[in-house]
Amino acid sequence: MPYSSLLRNRLSEAQQSYALTFCVRNRMPAFKVPVAAFQIIEALKRSAALGYCQSLAWVVMPDHIHWLVTLSEHCSLSSLVSATKGTASRGLRRHTNLRMPIWQPGYYDHRLRAEEDLVRQARYLIANPLRAGLVNNLADYPYWYAMWAAPPHGPVRNGGTGEALLMP
């Protein structure tokens, strides 16, 4: 489906939660390199710190990003993704040898309905490295975050590695 078709009925509603996906141009595995992965992680954190969204969960895959957010009152989806991609691009330009432009145009979004469980969505999202065969244990994959996980992957101070988040 062409990206323009996805834009047709796109809504951007404040205080709503969305699952977002945006990809590296030509699906190049740019984020296999730790310094590159760190740049997109910093961009995700910056967008939340600036109040554009509440970052609920994210995972940085080698060639794309999955991000679960609740949109703030002061930011649209397109502005959020644009600002995040821009911040990441500037960091990547400064700290890596990646050629620009880095991003595939656009992004995909799914607005979560009220009955959809955010934790279930986060579980699905952060399990991507397992499904892709990048690791056998989620604890071995460094590039993910969920607000329901224990450190180093989240703020919850209950011990563990975060793999318990995958359990129903």
N, C-alpha and C positions, 0 to 999 in steps of 0.2 A: 504494500500500500504506500503510495507516495506521501511524503511528509505533509504536503499541502492538504491532503484529505483529512489528516489527523487534526489540523487546525480548525476545521469547519465548525465543530460544536464544542470547542474547548472553552471551559469556564475556569475562572480563577477566583475562588472564594476564600475570603479571610476566615481564619479559625477552622478551616477544613484540612483534613489530612490527605496527603497524596503520596503515592509511590512513584518516584521519578527514575528514569533511566536515561543517561546520555553516554554517547560512545566516542571513542577515538576515531579519527578519520581513517578510513580503510581498515578498521578494526586492528590497527597496529598494536602489538602488546607493549605499549609505552610504559605501563605501570608495573612491569616486572622488575624494573630497576627501583630499588628502595628510595633513592632521592626523588625520583619522579612521583612515586606513590605518596611520599611525604608532602609534596607540593599540592596535590589535590586534597589531601586530608586537611592541610592548613586552610585551603580555600573553603572547604565545607564548614570547618570550625569558625572561620571568619564570618561567613554569611549568617551563622546562628548568633555569633557574638554581636554583630551589628543589628540584630533584631529583625532580620528579614524573615526568619522562621524559627521554629523549635525543631532541632534535629533529633529525631527519635531513634533512627538507626541508619547505618550506611555500610556498604562494603565496596572496596576498591578492587575490581577485577583487573586482570592484565590489560584489557582493552575497553572496558566500560565501567560505569559507576551506577550502583543502585542506591537510592536515597529515600528514606521514609521521613517526611516532614509534616509539620502542621504550619500552615502559612500564617504569617502575622497580618495585622490590620493594614500595614503600610507597604506591602510588597505584593506584586503579582507573580504568578508562576514564571512567566517569561523574564521578568526582571531578576528574580531569584537565580534562575539558571544562567542567565547572561552574566550577572555579577560574579557568580561562582566560577564559571568557565573563564571569565576575564582574569580574575585573581589567580587562578591556577595557571593560565597561560603566561602571565607575567613571571610567576615563580619558576615555571618550567624554562622559560627563555633565559632567566638569570642563572639557573642552577644545573641545567642539563644541556645536552647537545641535540635535543629533539628539534626537528624542523617544524616551522609553523606554516599554515595553521594546523593545530593539533586536533581540533574537534570536528566531528561530523556535524553538519548543520542540524539544528533542532534538538528535540528531546521527546521522550514518550512519557506520558503521565497517566495515572489511574487515580481518580478521586475515590477514596474509601467511603463506602456508605456507612451510615450509623451502626448498622448491625455487624459490620466487619470488625474483627478483633485486631487491634494494632499489634499486640504481642504475636499473634499468629502470622501477621504480615512480616514482622521483624524476623521471626524464626525462618520463614521462607527466604527472605532476602539474605540474611547472613549465612545461610546454608549453601549459598552459591558456590563457594570454593570447594565444598565437599562434593556437590553434584558434578562440578567440572573436573574433579579428580586432581585438584591442585594440592590437596592435603588429605590425610586420613582422619585427622582430628582437628576440629575447629580451633583448638588452642594453639595449633601449629601455624595458623594463618594470622599474620600480624595486622592486616589492613581492614579491620571492621570495628564497628561500635554499635552498641544498643544501650539505650538508657536503662534497660532492665537487667543488664549484665554486670558482673563484678569486674573490678579492675584486673587487667589493664584495658579491658574492652568496654567498660562502662563505669558509671559512678556508684553503683550499688555496692555497699560495703558488707557483703555477706560471705566473702571467701570464694574459692573456686576459680575456675578459668573462664567461665562464660558458657561452657558447653551445656550447662544445666538449662540455659535458655532454650535449647533445642528440644528439651523434654516437654511433652504436653502437660 
